[in-house]
Amino acid sequence: MGLVGIIANPAASKDIRRLVAQGRVVPDWEKVNTVRRVMLGLQSVGVDRVLAMPDGSNLVRRALDDPNLSIELEFVDMPSFHSEDDTVRAAASMAEQGVDCLITLGGDGTNRAAVVGCRTLPMVAVSTGTNNVFPTMVEGTLAGLAAGLVADGRLDLAEVAVSSKIMNVYVDGELRDLALIDVALSKERFIATKAIWDIDTLFEVFLTRAEPASIGLSSIGARLAAVSLADEGGLHYVIGGPEDEASTGCCTVIAPIAPGVVPAVVISSWQRMAEGERVAVEKRDCTVALDGERAFSLNRSQQLEMEVRRDGPPVIDVDLALKVAASQGLFNLAPGN
């Protein structure tokens, strides 16, 4: 039987955007219910072992408290420091222990941390965060069904998944970090509150995806040129100010950068990014935000470069996986069962 990993982030949907925008809050009890439904879905297709990340809210442990569940639950042997490094270490350990498919509950930041830990684990990403482009709003039961069939080898991964794109971030020629969706450069010099919410602090954005129906920096790019998960390459745009509005080649778009926040954004220039080509950024003092959260600072002596590549984990399309499974009769029980 396949081994499925679960990473549920208790901090997802609880950042400053609850205060400065109309971001939703997903309470712990709902996350527990979602994980429970995930495990019931897994169990229904024969998965009997789950390896989970320990967390301060005991989301997965509480989810197992159901008389209908008989799954063997194990936890990664690691201390919890209540930071994104927990997710990084958990994903790396799961890969070492032979997890066949990883289910995550969180937003873009949670999934970025999981991919930092391991770029190769097939993933089903369930949205419980704020700005979600990488994870999707999928019912937990369905996520469990799809992940279980992939983990058990009854579905061909190549048929039901797409390899994700990654934005590699280089500093002075060395790989420093990565993003799944967006890298934003901020005028602010300090990390402070990590979540990006004020568009006026940003001056340049690099995207692996520009989704018209998304919320966040990706939605701005989508007003310029839509770039989906399946499309090659990415998109780069430069944010202007009021003095640029009359400039030739400049445009102003409206886009939802946070829940309930739809500002007019001046774009001074933009271009598509070719896959595998490094784009050098003009040297200046700034902070670098990865998938919506400020991560590190740079000074004007350091050279920053961006490169979009399709070398991320396979992302399972739950809807497609269930359609393929149904067409193959994987939900049909033998007579007498």
C-alpha positions in Angstrom: 0.0 0.0 0.0 1.1 3.5 -0.7 2.3 5.9 2.0 0.8 9.4 2.1 2.2 12.4 3.8 0.1 15.2 5.3 1.4 18.7 6.1 -1.3 20.9 7.7 -0.2 24.4 8.6 -2.0 25.8 11.6 -0.8 29.4 10.9 -2.2 29.5 7.4 -4.9 32.2 6.9 -3.9 34.0 10.2 -1.5 36.7 9.0 -1.8 40.5 8.9 -4.1 40.4 5.9 -6.9 39.6 8.3 -6.5 43.2 9.5 -5.6 45.2 6.4 -7.9 43.4 4.0 -10.9 41.1 4.0 -9.0 37.9 4.2 -10.8 34.8 5.4 -9.9 33.0 8.6 -9.9 29.2 8.4 -10.3 28.1 12.1 -8.4 25.1 13.5 -11.6 23.1 13.8 -12.3 23.5 10.1 -8.7 22.4 9.3 -9.2 19.4 11.6 -12.4 18.5 9.7 -10.7 18.9 6.4 -7.8 16.6 7.4 -10.4 14.1 8.7 -12.2 14.1 5.4 -8.8 13.7 3.6 -8.0 10.6 5.7 -11.5 9.1 5.2 -10.9 9.5 1.4 -7.5 7.9 1.7 -8.9 5.0 3.7 -11.7 4.3 1.2 -9.2 3.6 -1.5 -7.1 1.3 0.6 -4.4 3.6 2.1 -3.7 2.4 5.7 -0.7 4.5 6.7 -0.2 8.3 6.9 3.0 10.1 7.9 2.2 13.6 9.2 4.1 16.7 10.3 3.7 17.5 14.0 2.3 20.9 14.8 1.4 23.0 17.8 -2.3 22.8 17.2 -2.3 18.9 16.8 -4.5 19.3 13.7 -3.8 15.8 12.3 -3.8 14.0 15.6 -7.2 15.6 16.4 -8.5 14.6 13.0 -7.9 10.9 13.7 -10.4 11.0 16.6 -13.2 9.4 14.6 -14.6 5.9 15.1 -14.7 5.4 11.3 -11.0 5.9 10.9 -8.5 3.0 11.3 -5.5 4.5 9.5 -2.1 4.0 11.2 -0.9 7.5 11.9 2.8 8.2 12.3 4.5 11.6 12.8 7.8 12.8 11.5 10.3 12.6 14.4 11.2 16.3 14.7 10.8 19.2 17.1 8.2 21.9 16.2 9.6 25.4 16.2 6.3 27.0 14.8 8.0 28.4 11.7 8.1 27.6 8.0 11.3 25.6 8.6 9.1 22.9 10.2 7.4 22.4 6.8 10.8 22.4 5.0 12.2 19.7 7.4 9.0 17.6 7.4 8.8 17.5 3.6 12.5 16.5 3.3 12.0 13.7 5.9 8.9 12.4 4.2 10.8 12.1 0.9 13.5 10.2 2.7 11.0 7.9 4.3 9.4 6.9 1.0 6.2 9.0 1.0 4.5 8.4 -2.4 2.2 11.5 -2.4 2.1 14.6 -0.2 -1.1 16.4 0.8 -0.7 20.0 2.0 -3.2 22.3 3.8 -2.1 25.9 3.5 -1.5 28.7 1.1 1.3 29.5 -1.4 3.8 30.1 1.4 3.1 26.7 3.0 3.6 24.9 -0.3 6.7 26.9 -1.1 8.2 25.7 2.1 7.3 22.1 1.3 8.9 22.3 -2.1 12.1 23.8 -0.6 12.2 20.6 1.4 11.7 18.4 -1.6 11.1 19.3 -5.2 10.1 15.8 -6.4 7.2 14.6 -4.2 3.8 14.5 -6.1 1.5 16.9 -4.4 -2.2 17.5 -3.8 -2.4 21.1 -2.5 -5.6 22.0 -0.6 -6.2 25.7 -0.1 -6.6 27.0 3.5 -4.5 30.1 3.1 -5.0 33.7 1.9 -3.6 34.3 -1.5 -3.8 30.9 -3.1 -2.6 30.3 -6.7 -0.7 27.0 -6.2 -3.2 25.2 -3.9 -6.8 24.8 -5.0 -10.2 24.9 -3.3 -10.8 21.2 -3.3 -13.0 19.2 -0.9 -10.8 17.1 1.5 -12.5 13.8 0.7 -11.8 14.2 -3.0 -8.2 15.2 -2.3 -7.8 12.0 -0.3 -9.3 9.9 -3.0 -7.0 11.3 -5.7 -3.8 11.2 -3.6 -4.6 7.6 -2.4 -5.0 6.3 -5.9 -1.7 7.9 -7.0 0.2 6.8 -3.9 -1.0 3.2 -4.4 0.1 3.2 -8.1 -3.4 2.7 -9.5 -3.2 6.0 -11.4 -0.4 6.9 -13.8 1.1 10.1 -12.3 2.1 11.4 -15.8 -1.6 11.2 -16.9 -3.1 13.1 -14.0 -0.4 15.6 -12.9 1.5 18.6 -14.3 5.1 19.4 -13.3 5.0 22.8 -11.5 7.1 25.8 -12.4 9.6 27.3 -10.0 11.2 30.8 -9.9 14.8 30.3 -8.9 16.3 33.3 -7.1 20.1 33.8 -7.5 22.3 36.2 -5.5 25.7 36.9 -6.9 25.4 33.8 -9.1 24.5 31.4 -6.3 21.0 29.9 -5.9 19.5 31.6 -2.8 15.9 30.5 -2.7 12.8 29.8 -4.8 9.2 30.8 -5.3 6.3 28.8 -6.7 4.3 31.8 -8.0 5.8 35.2 -7.4 8.9 37.0 -6.4 8.4 40.7 -5.5 11.0 43.3 -4.8 10.1 45.8 -2.1 11.4 49.3 -1.3 11.4 48.4 2.4 14.7 47.5 3.9 13.5 45.2 6.7 11.5 42.0 6.9 9.2 43.3 9.7 5.7 41.9 9.2 6.4 39.3 6.5 3.2 39.3 4.5 3.1 41.6 1.5 -0.1 43.7 1.5 0.8 47.3 0.4 1.3 47.5 -3.3 2.9 51.0 -2.9 6.0 49.4 -1.3 6.7 47.2 -4.4 8.6 48.1 -7.6 9.2 44.9 -9.5 7.5 41.4 -9.7 8.4 38.1 -11.4 5.8 35.4 -11.9 5.7 31.8 -12.9 2.0 32.1 -13.4 -0.4 35.0 -14.1 -3.9 33.7 -13.4 -6.9 36.0 -14.3 -9.0 34.3 -11.6 -6.4 34.5 -8.8 -5.9 37.0 -5.9 -2.5 38.5 -5.3 0.4 39.8 -7.4 -0.4 37.1 -10.0 -3.7 38.8 -10.8 -1.9 42.0 -11.8 0.3 40.1 -14.3 -2.8 38.4 -15.7 -4.2 41.8 -16.8 -1.1 42.1 -19.0 -0.8 38.5 -20.3 -2.3 35.4 -18.9 0.2 32.6 -18.1 -1.1 29.3 -16.8 0.5 26.4 -15.1 0.6 24.6 -18.5 2.1 27.6 -20.3 5.9 27.8 -20.8 7.9 30.6 -19.1 6.7 33.4 -16.9 6.1 37.1 -16.7 7.9 40.1 -15.3 6.4 43.6 -14.7 7.6 46.9 -13.2 5.3 49.0 -11.1 5.3 52.7 -11.8 4.0 55.7 -9.9 1.7 58.6 -10.6 4.4 60.4 -12.6 4.5 57.4 -15.0 0.7 57.4 -15.9 1.1 59.6 -19.0 4.2 57.8 -20.2 4.2 56.0 -23.6 3.9 52.3 -23.1 2.6 52.6 -19.6 -0.8 51.2 -18.6 -3.0 51.1 -15.5 -4.9 48.0 -14.5 -7.2 47.1 -11.6 -6.6 43.7 -9.9 -7.5 42.0 -6.6 -4.2 42.1 -4.7 -5.8 40.9 -1.5 -9.3 39.7 -0.5 -11.6 42.7 -1.0 -8.7 45.0 -2.1 -8.9 45.9 -5.8 -6.6 49.0 -6.5 -5.5 50.6 -9.7 -1.9 49.7 -10.4 0.3 51.6 -12.8 2.6 49.4 -14.9 5.6 51.1 -16.4 6.8 48.1 -18.4 6.4 44.3 -18.7 7.7 41.3 -20.6 7.3 37.6 -20.9 10.1 35.5 -19.4 11.6 32.6 -21.4 12.1 29.4 -19.5 15.6 28.7 -18.4 16.8 32.3 -19.1 18.2 34.3 -16.2 17.0 37.8 -15.9 19.3 40.2 -14.1 17.7 42.9 -11.8 19.1 46.4 -11.5 21.1 46.6 -8.3 19.5 48.5 -5.4 18.7 48.2 -1.7 15.5 46.1 -1.3 13.8 43.2 0.4 12.8 40.1 -1.6 9.4 38.6 -1.0 8.7 35.0 -2.0 5.1 33.9 -2.6 3.7 36.9 -0.7 6.1 37.0 2.3 9.3 39.0 2.7 12.2 36.6 3.0 15.5 38.5 2.9 17.2 41.8 2.3 19.8 42.8 -0.3 22.1 45.8 -0.7 23.0 47.6 -3.9 26.3 45.8 -4.2 24.6 42.4 -4.7 23.4 41.1 -8.1 20.0 39.5 -8.1 18.8 37.2 -10.9 15.6 35.4 -11.7 15.0 32.2 -13.7 11.8 30.3 -14.3 12.1 26.6 -14.8 9.7 23.6 -14.9 11.5 21.5 -12.3 9.0 21.6 -9.5 7.0 18.7 -8.1 4.1 17.1 -10.0 0.9 18.7 -9.0 -2.1 16.3 -9.2 -5.2 17.6 -10.9 -7.9 16.2 -8.5 -10.7 16.6 -11.0 -8.8 14.9 -13.8 -7.6 12.1 -11.5 -11.1 11.2 -10.4 -12.4 11.3 -14.0 -9.6 8.9 -15.1 -10.1 6.7 -12.1 -13.9 6.4 -12.9 -13.2 5.7 -16.5 -10.9 2.9 -15.5 -13.4 1.4 -13.1 -11.3 2.0 -10.0 -14.3 2.8 -7.9 -16.2 -0.4 -8.9 -16.4 -3.0 -6.2 -16.2 -6.7 -7.0 -19.5 -8.7 -6.4 -20.0 -9.5 -2.8 -18.0 -6.5 -1.5 
